[in-house]
Amino acid sequence: MDLGPHAAFIVGAYAVAVLIVASMIAWVWIDHRRQAKILADLEARGVTRRSGRSDEGKRSDESKP
């Protein structure tokens, strides 16, 4: 495989792209773990999610057909 006179640029561009994608994957993975820990800490303290609430937050006209 001959990349011609621009081989260094092509290989360098691919190397930078791989480095950026790997960094973004690591960043998302680390952030996911951090957010999961924060959520677990909040749930351990008794803080609930809004989606877990009962019908008390709904308007009265929403339940009418």
OpenMM code with the backbone's topology and positions (N, CA, C; nanometers):
from openmm import Vec3, app, unit

residues = "MET ASP LEU GLY PRO HIS ALA ALA PHE ILE VAL GLY ALA TYR ALA VAL ALA VAL LEU ILE VAL ALA SER MET ILE ALA TRP VAL TRP ILE ASP HIS ARG ARG GLN ALA LYS ILE LEU ALA ASP LEU GLU ALA ARG GLY VAL THR ARG ARG SER GLY ARG SER ASP GLU GLY LYS ARG SER ASP GLU SER LYS PRO".split()
positions = [
    Vec3(0.0851, -0.1180, 0.0000),
    Vec3(0.0000, 0.0000, 0.0000),
    Vec3(0.0889, 0.1233, 0.0000),
    Vec3(0.0803, 0.1982, -0.1070),
    Vec3(0.1617, 0.3178, -0.1228),
    Vec3(0.0726, 0.4404, -0.1043),
    Vec3(0.1029, 0.5205, -0.0029),
    Vec3(0.0239, 0.6403, 0.0245),
    Vec3(0.0806, 0.7633, -0.0440),
    Vec3(0.1881, 0.7464, -0.1105),
    Vec3(0.2470, 0.8560, -0.1855),
    Vec3(0.3239, 0.9527, -0.0985),
    Vec3(0.3440, 1.0732, -0.1505),
    Vec3(0.4255, 1.1713, -0.0782),
    Vec3(0.3567, 1.2277, 0.0464),
    Vec3(0.2282, 1.2006, 0.0609),
    Vec3(0.1548, 1.2563, 0.1749),
    Vec3(0.1269, 1.1522, 0.2831),
    Vec3(0.2062, 1.0477, 0.2871),
    Vec3(0.1854, 0.9380, 0.3810),
    Vec3(0.1895, 0.9853, 0.5260),
    Vec3(0.2834, 1.0713, 0.5588),
    Vec3(0.2949, 1.1192, 0.6968),
    Vec3(0.1690, 1.1954, 0.7392),
    Vec3(0.1160, 1.2765, 0.6477),
    Vec3(-0.0049, 1.3518, 0.6790),
    Vec3(-0.1251, 1.2583, 0.6977),
    Vec3(-0.1377, 1.1599, 0.6104),
    Vec3(-0.2509, 1.0671, 0.6172),
    Vec3(-0.2457, 0.9860, 0.7457),
    Vec3(-0.1314, 0.9297, 0.7756),
    Vec3(-0.1163, 0.8500, 0.8978),
    Vec3(-0.1363, 0.9378, 1.0208),
    Vec3(-0.0820, 1.0566, 1.0187),
    Vec3(-0.1001, 1.1488, 1.1310),
    Vec3(-0.2458, 1.1872, 1.1516),
    Vec3(-0.3185, 1.2105, 1.0423),
    Vec3(-0.4597, 1.2468, 1.0524),
    Vec3(-0.5408, 1.1321, 1.1127),
    Vec3(-0.5136, 1.0103, 1.0686),
    Vec3(-0.5829, 0.8948, 1.1263),
    Vec3(-0.5475, 0.8777, 1.2738),
    Vec3(-0.4217, 0.8984, 1.3089),
    Vec3(-0.3796, 0.8852, 1.4489),
    Vec3(-0.4500, 0.9882, 1.5367),
    Vec3(-0.4590, 1.1118, 1.4895),
    Vec3(-0.5279, 1.2159, 1.5661),
    Vec3(-0.6763, 1.1835, 1.5793),
    Vec3(-0.7377, 1.1350, 1.4715),
    Vec3(-0.8797, 1.0997, 1.4753),
    Vec3(-0.9054, 0.9877, 1.5757),
    Vec3(-0.8198, 0.8860, 1.5756),
    Vec3(-0.8344, 0.7751, 1.6707),
    Vec3(-0.8166, 0.8251, 1.8136),
    Vec3(-0.7210, 0.9122, 1.8350),
    Vec3(-0.6977, 0.9675, 1.9678),
    Vec3(-0.8190, 1.0479, 2.0163),
    Vec3(-0.8774, 1.1283, 1.9297),
    Vec3(-0.9940, 1.2089, 1.9664),
    Vec3(-1.1138, 1.1196, 1.9987),
    Vec3(-1.1398, 1.0205, 1.9140),
    Vec3(-1.2537, 0.9309, 1.9383),
    Vec3(-1.2328, 0.8518, 2.0673),
    Vec3(-1.1129, 0.8023, 2.0910),
    Vec3(-1.0845, 0.7289, 2.2152),
    Vec3(-1.1006, 0.8185, 2.3370),
    Vec3(-1.0579, 0.9444, 2.3256),
    Vec3(-1.0727, 1.0389, 2.4364),
    Vec3(-1.2202, 1.0657, 2.4657),
    Vec3(-1.3004, 1.0795, 2.3622),
    Vec3(-1.4431, 1.1045, 2.3819),
    Vec3(-1.5134, 0.9837, 2.4435),
    Vec3(-1.4750, 0.8627, 2.4016),
    Vec3(-1.5323, 0.7418, 2.4614),
    Vec3(-1.4961, 0.7347, 2.6093),
    Vec3(-1.3712, 0.7616, 2.6427),
    Vec3(-1.3279, 0.7596, 2.7828),
    Vec3(-1.4009, 0.8660, 2.8637),
    Vec3(-1.4170, 0.9849, 2.8069),
    Vec3(-1.4851, 1.0946, 2.8756),
    Vec3(-1.6305, 1.0563, 2.9063),
    Vec3(-1.7002, 0.9995, 2.8094),
    Vec3(-1.8392, 0.9601, 2.8303),
    Vec3(-1.8479, 0.8481, 2.9341),
    Vec3(-1.7581, 0.7519, 2.9281),
    Vec3(-1.7587, 0.6411, 3.0235),
    Vec3(-1.7343, 0.6915, 3.1664),
    Vec3(-1.6364, 0.7793, 3.1820),
    Vec3(-1.6061, 0.8357, 3.3149),
    Vec3(-1.7227, 0.9195, 3.3655),
    Vec3(-1.7833, 0.9999, 3.2786),
    Vec3(-1.8971, 1.0828, 3.3188),
    Vec3(-2.0170, 0.9964, 3.3560),
    Vec3(-2.0386, 0.8878, 3.2837),
    Vec3(-2.1482, 0.7966, 3.3167),
    Vec3(-2.1301, 0.7392, 3.4573),
    Vec3(-2.0088, 0.6957, 3.4868),
    Vec3(-1.9824, 0.6408, 3.6207),
    Vec3(-2.0036, 0.7460, 3.7283),
    Vec3(-1.9596, 0.8697, 3.7012),
    Vec3(-1.9765, 0.9786, 3.7981),
    Vec3(-2.1238, 1.0099, 3.8192),
    Vec3(-2.2009, 1.0183, 3.7122),
    Vec3(-2.3435, 1.0482, 3.7234),
    Vec3(-2.4186, 0.9352, 3.7939),
    Vec3(-2.3812, 0.8102, 3.7673),
    Vec3(-2.4449, 0.6969, 3.8343),
    Vec3(-2.4171, 0.7007, 3.9840),
    Vec3(-2.2956, 0.7396, 4.0226),
    Vec3(-2.2620, 0.7500, 4.1654),
    Vec3(-2.3416, 0.8617, 4.2312),
    Vec3(-2.3531, 0.9752, 4.1646),
    Vec3(-2.4303, 1.0866, 4.2192),
    Vec3(-2.5761, 1.0455, 4.2359),
    Vec3(-2.6331, 0.9775, 4.1362),
    Vec3(-2.7713, 0.9326, 4.1435),
    Vec3(-2.7910, 0.8326, 4.2563),
    Vec3(-2.6972, 0.7402, 4.2727),
    Vec3(-2.7065, 0.6426, 4.3810),
    Vec3(-2.6999, 0.7116, 4.5170),
    Vec3(-2.6139, 0.8132, 4.5297),
    Vec3(-2.6051, 0.8879, 4.6551),
    Vec3(-2.7356, 0.9609, 4.6853),
    Vec3(-2.7955, 1.0216, 4.5840),
    Vec3(-2.9226, 1.0918, 4.6039),
    Vec3(-3.0335, 0.9944, 4.6424),
    Vec3(-3.0396, 0.8806, 4.5753),
    Vec3(-3.1423, 0.7822, 4.6082),
    Vec3(-3.1211, 0.7251, 4.7481),
    Vec3(-2.9964, 0.7114, 4.7911),
    Vec3(-2.9684, 0.6622, 4.9262),
    Vec3(-3.0142, 0.7624, 5.0317),
    Vec3(-3.0120, 0.8910, 4.9965),
    Vec3(-3.0581, 0.9947, 5.0897),
    Vec3(-3.2093, 1.0120, 5.0861),
    Vec3(-3.2768, 0.9422, 4.9964),
    Vec3(-3.4222, 0.9488, 4.9912),
    Vec3(-3.4769, 1.0457, 4.8893),
    Vec3(-3.3916, 1.1049, 4.8085),
    Vec3(-3.4373, 1.1958, 4.7042),
    Vec3(-3.4904, 1.1098, 4.5901),
    Vec3(-3.6139, 1.1399, 4.5443),
    Vec3(-3.6725, 1.0599, 4.4371),
    Vec3(-3.6711, 1.1363, 4.3063),
    Vec3(-3.6948, 1.0634, 4.1991),
    Vec3(-3.7004, 1.1239, 4.0666),
    Vec3(-3.8385, 1.1828, 4.0438),
    Vec3(-3.8456, 1.2872, 3.9623),
    Vec3(-3.9741, 1.3480, 3.9315),
    Vec3(-4.0670, 1.2506, 3.8614),
    Vec3(-4.0123, 1.1633, 3.7790),
    Vec3(-4.0961, 1.0687, 3.7069),
    Vec3(-4.1570, 0.9646, 3.8004),
    Vec3(-4.1048, 0.9545, 3.9212),
    Vec3(-4.1560, 0.8585, 4.0172),
    Vec3(-4.2683, 0.9127, 4.1030),
    Vec3(-4.3072, 1.0380, 4.0841),
    Vec3(-4.4132, 1.0973, 4.1649),
    Vec3(-4.5493, 1.0438, 4.1249),
    Vec3(-4.6434, 1.0601, 4.2160),
    Vec3(-4.7812, 1.0201, 4.1869),
    Vec3(-4.8505, 1.1290, 4.1071),
    Vec3(-4.9829, 1.1256, 4.1001),
    Vec3(-5.0612, 1.2192, 4.0192),
    Vec3(-5.0749, 1.3571, 4.0820),
    Vec3(-5.0113, 1.3829, 4.1930),
    Vec3(-5.0295, 1.5103, 4.2621),
    Vec3(-4.9824, 1.6308, 4.1823),
    Vec3(-4.8923, 1.6112, 4.0884),
    Vec3(-4.8391, 1.7222, 4.0107),
    Vec3(-4.9168, 1.7514, 3.8838),
    Vec3(-5.0136, 1.6677, 3.8486),
    Vec3(-5.0883, 1.6870, 3.7252),
    Vec3(-5.2007, 1.7869, 3.7442),
    Vec3(-5.2327, 1.8546, 3.6348),
    Vec3(-5.3458, 1.9468, 3.6381),
    Vec3(-5.4738, 1.8660, 3.6343),
    Vec3(-5.5809, 1.9204, 3.6895),
    Vec3(-5.7072, 1.8480, 3.6973),
    Vec3(-5.7710, 1.8269, 3.5610),
    Vec3(-5.7506, 1.9177, 3.4649),
    Vec3(-5.8127, 1.9035, 3.3340),
    Vec3(-5.7419, 1.8028, 3.2443),
    Vec3(-5.6211, 1.7574, 3.2817),
    Vec3(-5.5488, 1.6604, 3.2013),
    Vec3(-5.6087, 1.5218, 3.2144),
    Vec3(-5.6729, 1.4919, 3.3258),
    Vec3(-5.7253, 1.3577, 3.3463),
    Vec3(-5.8617, 1.3378, 3.2822),
    Vec3(-5.9249, 1.4452, 3.2332),
    Vec3(-6.0547, 1.4328, 3.1694),
    Vec3(-6.0384, 1.3892, 3.0245),
    Vec3(-6.1229, 1.2964, 2.9776),
    Vec3(-6.1108, 1.2504, 2.8385),
    Vec3(-6.1575, 1.3508, 2.7369),
] * unit.nanometer
topology = app.Topology()
chain = topology.addChain("A")
for resn in residues:
    res = topology.addResidue(resn, chain)
    for name in ("N", "CA", "C"):
        topology.addAtom(name, app.Element.getBySymbol(name[0]), res)
